[in-house]
Amino acid sequence: MNERKLVEKMRNGNAEAYRYLFLEYYEWLCNYIFKMCNNRHLAEDIVQDTFVNLWEKRAKLYISGSVKNYLFKCCYHQFLQHLRVQKIDFDALDKIKWEVIADTAFERDKVDVKIENLNVLISKLPPRCKEVFVQNKIEQKKYKEIALDMGISVKTVENQMSKALHFIREHATIVLLWTSSFFW
């Protein structure tokens, strides 16, 4: 779903848009907060509070960038607020803040390199294999849709996907091992 439309629907009180955001990002946000506090229940409470605040303030909702980044930032601030309420030493807050920033930047770099390497592997697929793979995995099309688009049978789509996945799995192991050793 288009993020701009999603935000607009939220602003207008559309519960389905809210539900979509919740289902799409809840686990990611819980894992993000859990990394900071090492307490699953607290992480879930903080994420739930963030979503409650989001719904309560939906009429004033303005997100200029990515919805995902906005939600992560909201959860981060909700976590800091929790720490302030608990009267935890602000030096600890600064330490956590810089650790999270460093971890996030490091993880983003690792992901970027892995995506780049995966794109190289995809580009090495035979043309028909590549087209089937891209339509299925990136454009999220079903096999029947791909078969209709390309004028081939569903069985051919299945075979091409099988070839593509086999090639990527076979070569990705080497790429991922290289990428992991690059960062360590």
N, C-alpha and C positions, 0 to 999 in steps of 0.2 A: 504494500500500500504506500502511496506517495506520502512522504513525511509532512509536507505543507498541508495537504488535504486532511491528513490525520489530526494535525494540530488544530486546524479550523473546525473540524467536527468536534473535537474535544471542547474547544472554546464555546461551541453551541450546545454543549451538554449531551453529546452523543455517547451513550454508555458503551456501545459496541467498540468505538474507537478507544475508549479508556480500557476496556477489556482486552483489546488487541495489544495495546502497549504493555499491560500487566503481564499477559501470557508470553509476550515476546522477550521481555527484559527481566522479569522477576528473578529467575535463577542466576543470570549473569550478575545482577546487582547484589544478590545475596552472597555469591562467591566473592565478589569484590570487597564487600564490607567484612566478610568473614576473614579475609586475608589480613585485615587491619586489627580486628578485635579477637580473633580465634574463639569466637563464641557464636555458634549457629543460631541460637534463639535470639540473641541480641541483634545479629545481622538481619534476621527475618523481621524483627520488630522495627528496625530502622528503615528497611526497605518498605514495609507496609505503611509506616508513618509518612514516608516520602510520597507514596501513591495517594494516601488520604489527603495530604497537603496539596498535591497536584490537582485532585478532583475539586477540593474546596476553592482553589484559586484559579480554576479553569477559565473563568470569564476574562481574567486579566492575563492569561497565558500568552507569552510571546517568546518564541524560540527562533533565534536568527540562524543558528547552525544546525548541527545534527541533533536529532531527538535523543539518540543514544548517549551522546556526550553530555547533553543537558541533564538527563536522568542520572548519569554517573556523578556529575557535579553536585546535583541536589542531594544524592545519597551521601556523598562525602561531607557536605555541609551539615546534613542531619546527624552524621556520626560525630562531627566536631561539636555540635550543639550538645549531644549526649555526654561527651567527655566534659564539657564545661559545666553541665549540670551536676555531674558526678564530682566536680572540683578536682579533676586530675591535673597534676602539674603541667603547666604550659610548655615546659621544656620537652616533656614527653610528647605533647601535641606536635611540636616542631619536628621532633625526631620522626614521628609517624608520618607527618606530612612529606618530609623529604624522602623517606624510604618508599612511600607510595609513588611519589613522582618518579623516582629513579626506577622502581620496578615497572611502572607503567611504560616509561620510555624504552626500557630494555626489552620488555615483552613486545611492544609495538615494532621495534627494530627486528626482532626475531621473526615476527609474523610477516613483516614486509619482505624479508629475504626469502622466507618459505613460499610466499605467494609468487614472488618473482621467479623462483625456481620451478614452481608448479606451472606457471605460464610458459616457461621455456619448454617444459615437457609436453604441454598441450600443443604448442606450436610444432612439435616434431611428429605429431600424429598424422597419419595419412588424411587427405582432405575430407573424405566422407566420414571417417571415424571422428575427426575433429569436429565436424559440423554437428554430428549426432551428440557427441559429448557436451559441446557448448550449449546446444539447445536443451538438453536434459538437465545438466548440472548447474548451468549458469542462468539460463532463461527459465528454468523450472517447468519445462514442457513435459507432458506425458508422452509415452512411446507412441500412442495412437496419433497425437497431434504432430509429432515429428514425422511419422510415416506419411501422413497426409501432406505436410509441407514439402517433403522431399520427393514424394511420388514413389515411395518404396513400401515394402511390406513391414508389418510390425516385427516379424521374425528377423528381417534384415537389420532393423533398428536394434533389436536385442543382440544380434551377433556383433554389430559394430560397437555397441556399448561394452560388450564383453571384451572385445579386442582392446578398446581404449583403456578400460579399467585394468586389464592385465598389464598393458604396457606401462601405465602410470605407476601401478603398484611395484612392478619390477624395477623401474628406474627411480621411483621416489625414495625407496629405502636408501639407496646410495646418496641421493641428494640430501635427504633429511639427516643422515649420519654426518655428512660433510657440514651441513648447516649447524648442527648441534656442536660439533667440534670447533667450528668457527667462533662460536660465542663462549666457549669455555676455555 
